Amino acid sequence: MSSPLAGKFQDHYEVLGVETNAELSTIERVHSELSQKFDPRNPETGDAEKWETVQLAFEVLSKPDTRKSFDTLKGVGEDKNNPKFSGMEFFEAFGRDTSLRSAMLCILYDRRRSRPLAPSLSMRHLENILTVASDQLALVLWYLKQRGFVSSDDKSSLQITVEGMDYLEANRPTAEAVMPWIKPSALAAVTAPSPAPAPAAPPEEIDARRSKVDRILSRGTN
């Protein structure tokens, strides 16, 4: 599934038309109604793009952990007239986004290399590959798109650009920096190499074996 976060911020509450304090039962009911309305198979009101935004909104708001992350990103419950600075948390997190950007570019580069005719990945795919919160992912995607390292196709899926490939090659990341961001379940299975054939015996050893066999056979005939 594609995601509006690939190109812009999507307010999931606004998409579903619910308040930020809406109960899960309300979210489920509205999701069901909008899903039927925008279902691409609905000949009257079907809309594939709106249907996808509704599904994404429900996925985020129906789970406590992703909803909490989104609420933090949106600033739910904050006093708009009295913004706060994160303090030490900012300095502890500062710089981690650099390796996450590299991990994102590596994933998209690998996709471009291995699937040149289908180089795009949706937000869902990236969330399944990366160990990252939605607010971190949104920030990193914003940066990469602003720099022109990543672009969106007509379905809002993401792909690396030439500039992104050049940047990655000029600033080659290390596996130690990238791999901690990758979920173990997202790694391709490694096929075990076939065992190497046993080395051939030297000619003199082969001749000795043949002589031994000949002696045994000659005894049996006598």
MARKOL-158440 format. One record per residue (C-alpha): chain; y, z, x. Coordinates in pm, whole numbers, plus 32768, in hexadecimal, padded with zeros to 4 digits. Each point is the difference from the previous one (the first is absolute). Layout:
! MARKOL-158440
REC  chain    py    pz    px
REC      A     Y     Z     X
...
! end
This chain:
! MARKOL-158440
REC  chain    py    pz    px
REC      A  8000  8000  8000
REC      A  8159  7FB2  807B
REC      A  8118  80FB  8004
REC      A  8178  7FF8  7FC7
REC      A  8020  80F0  8125
REC      A  7FBA  7ED5  80DB
REC      A  8159  7F7C  7FB2
REC      A  80BF  810E  7F48
REC      A  7FE5  8161  7F80
REC      A  7F46  8020  7EB6
REC      A  8055  8127  7F25
REC      A  7EAF  8047  7F62
REC      A  8098  80E0  7EF6
REC      A  80F0  7EED  7F9C
REC      A  7EE7  7EFE  7FF3
REC      A  7F3C  80D8  7F0B
REC      A  8138  8078  7F4C
REC      A  7FA9  8171  8024
REC      A  80BE  812F  807D
REC      A  7FBE  8092  8158
REC      A  7F67  8133  7F5D
REC      A  7F1A  7F39  7F1A
REC      A  7EA5  808E  7FC6
REC      A  7ED0  7F3E  8079
REC      A  7F94  7FC4  7E98
REC      A  814D  7F53  7FBC
REC      A  7FE0  7F2B  8139
REC      A  7E9D  7F9B  7F9D
REC      A  806C  7FA2  7EA0
REC      A  8129  7F30  8073
REC      A  7F2F  7F59  810C
REC      A  7EFE  7F98  7EFE
REC      A  810A  7F70  7F18
REC      A  80B4  7F3F  8111
REC      A  7EBB  7F83  8098
REC      A  7FA0  7F62  7EB6
REC      A  815C  7F72  7FCF
REC      A  801D  7F5B  8156
REC      A  7E91  7FA6  802D
REC      A  8006  7E98  8088
REC      A  7EF9  7FA9  7EFB
REC      A  80F2  805E  7EE9
REC      A  8085  7EAD  7F88
REC      A  813F  8093  7F6B
REC      A  8080  810B  80ED
REC      A  7F25  7FD5  8135
REC      A  80B4  801E  814F
REC      A  7F31  801C  813D
REC      A  811C  8087  80D8
REC      A  8063  8110  7F09
REC      A  7E92  8056  7FCA
REC      A  7FD7  803B  8175
REC      A  8134  80DE  8014
REC      A  7F78  80CE  7EDE
REC      A  7EAF  802A  80AE
REC      A  80A6  806B  8143
REC      A  80E0  80F8  7F4A
REC      A  7ED4  8098  7F52
REC      A  7F37  8018  8141
REC      A  8118  80BF  80AA
REC      A  8061  80E4  7EE0
REC      A  7EA1  8050  7F86
REC      A  7F99  80A9  8145
REC      A  80A1  814C  8063
REC      A  8016  7FB2  8174
REC      A  8096  7EA2  7FE0
REC      A  80E8  8074  7EEB
REC      A  807C  811C  80D9
REC      A  8042  7F0F  8120
REC      A  80BC  7F15  7F1A
REC      A  80CA  811D  7F6A
REC      A  8066  8062  8161
REC      A  8064  7E9B  804D
REC      A  80C1  7FE2  7EBA
REC      A  809F  8157  8029
REC      A  7F7D  8090  7EBA
REC      A  807E  8162  7FD0
REC      A  8107  7FEB  8110
REC      A  8167  8060  7FC3
REC      A  80B7  7EB4  801D
REC      A  8145  80B1  8051
REC      A  7F68  80CC  8117
REC      A  7F1E  7F24  80DB
REC      A  7F39  80AA  8114
REC      A  7F9B  7F9F  8161
REC      A  7E8D  801D  8055
REC      A  804C  80CD  8137
REC      A  7EE6  802B  80FB
REC      A  7F18  7F2F  7F28
REC      A  80D8  7ED1  804E
REC      A  7FDF  8031  817A
REC      A  7E8A  8044  7FE8
REC      A  7FCC  7EBC  7F3E
REC      A  80FE  7F34  80C5
REC      A  7F55  7EF0  80C8
REC      A  7EB6  8003  7F43
REC      A  8077  7EDB  7F30
REC      A  8008  7F2B  813B
REC      A  7E86  800D  8028
REC      A  7FD3  7FCE  7E8A
REC      A  80D2  7EC2  8013
REC      A  7F20  7F86  8118
REC      A  7ECB  8053  7F34
REC      A  8089  7F3D  7ED8
REC      A  804F  7ED1  80D8
REC      A  7EA8  8012  80A5
REC      A  7F56  7FFB  7EAD
REC      A  80CC  7ED6  7F89
REC      A  7FD9  7F4A  814C
REC      A  7E88  8034  7FF0
REC      A  7FFE  7F7B  7E9D
REC      A  80C8  7ECD  806A
REC      A  7F12  7FC4  8124
REC      A  7EBC  8032  7F3E
REC      A  806C  7F67  7EB3
REC      A  8109  7EF8  804E
REC      A  7FDD  7F5F  7EA9
REC      A  8028  814D  7F4A
REC      A  80DC  80D3  80E7
REC      A  809C  80E8  7EFE
REC      A  7F9D  8163  7FA7
REC      A  8071  80BE  7ECD
REC      A  808A  815F  8002
REC      A  7EB5  8077  7F71
REC      A  7F49  7F6E  812A
REC      A  80EF  80A5  80F5
REC      A  7FE3  8150  7F52
REC      A  7E85  7FE2  801A
REC      A  8015  7FB9  8174
REC      A  8111  80EE  8072
REC      A  8006  817A  8000
REC      A  8166  801F  7F87
REC      A  80CB  8093  7EE3
REC      A  80B1  7F14  7F12
REC      A  815C  806E  8074
REC      A  7FA7  7FB6  816D
REC      A  7F73  7EB0  7F9F
REC      A  8139  7FA6  7F3C
REC      A  80E1  8059  8126
REC      A  7F33  7F3A  80FB
REC      A  7FEF  7ECD  7F20
REC      A  8177  800F  7FCA
REC      A  8038  8001  8179
REC      A  7F0A  7EE6  8049
REC      A  8092  7F26  7EEF
REC      A  8165  8043  8071
REC      A  7FA1  7F98  8162
REC      A  7F54  7EC8  7F7D
REC      A  7EAE  8067  808F
REC      A  7F58  7FFD  7EA9
REC      A  8039  7F26  7ECE
REC      A  7F7F  7FF6  7E9B
REC      A  7F52  7EDA  7F5E
REC      A  8034  7F8F  7E99
REC      A  7F1B  8119  7F89
REC      A  80BA  810D  80C7
REC      A  7EDD  8027  80F0
REC      A  805A  802D  816E
REC      A  7FCA  7F2A  8133
REC      A  8076  800B  8167
REC      A  810C  7F09  806B
REC      A  8020  7F41  8148
REC      A  8109  80FC  8068
REC      A  7F0D  8119  7FB5
REC      A  7EEF  7F60  80D2
REC      A  80F2  7FC5  8121
REC      A  8078  8168  7FEE
REC      A  7E9E  8089  8000
REC      A  7F9B  7F2A  8129
REC      A  8139  8060  80C3
REC      A  7FCD  8171  7FAD
REC      A  7E87  8014  800D
REC      A  7F90  8145  7F59
REC      A  7EDF  80D3  8079
REC      A  7EC8  8050  7F39
REC      A  8051  8171  8034
REC      A  8147  7FD5  7F42
REC      A  7F79  7F25  7EE7
REC      A  7E9F  8077  7FB2
REC      A  8060  815D  7F7E
REC      A  80B1  7F51  7EDE
REC      A  7EC9  7F39  7F9D
REC      A  7F06  8096  7F0D
REC      A  7E9C  7FFE  808E
REC      A  7F86  7F5F  7EBF
REC      A  80EA  7ED9  803E
REC      A  7F6A  7FA2  814F
REC      A  7F22  7ECF  800E
REC      A  7E92  8045  8044
REC      A  7F9F  7FB5  8165
REC      A  7EC0  7F39  8024
REC      A  7F1F  8091  810B
REC      A  7FC6  7F06  811A
REC      A  7EA2  7F73  8025
REC      A  7F39  80A8  8115
REC      A  8009  7F41  8145
REC      A  7EB8  7F4E  8054
REC      A  7F29  80AA  8102
REC      A  802E  7F6B  815A
REC      A  7EF1  7F0E  8068
REC      A  7EFE  8081  80F8
REC      A  8012  7F6C  8160
REC      A  7F08  7EE3  804C
REC      A  7F2D  80D3  80EC
REC      A  7FCD  8108  7EF2
REC      A  7F99  7EF5  7F06
REC      A  7F03  7F70  80FB
REC      A  7F71  815C  803F
REC      A  7FCE  8038  7E89
REC      A  7F51  7EB0  7FDA
REC      A  7F16  8051  8123
REC      A  7FA8  814D  7F64
REC      A  7FB1  7F59  7EB2
REC      A  7F2A  7EFA  80AF
REC      A  7F35  810F  80B3
REC      A  7FC1  80B8  7EBA
REC      A  7F8D  7EC1  7F54
REC      A  7F1C  7FA0  8121
REC      A  7F51  8153  7FF2
REC      A  7FC3  7FD6  7E8F
REC      A  7F4D  7EB3  8034
REC      A  7F19  8080  8111
! end
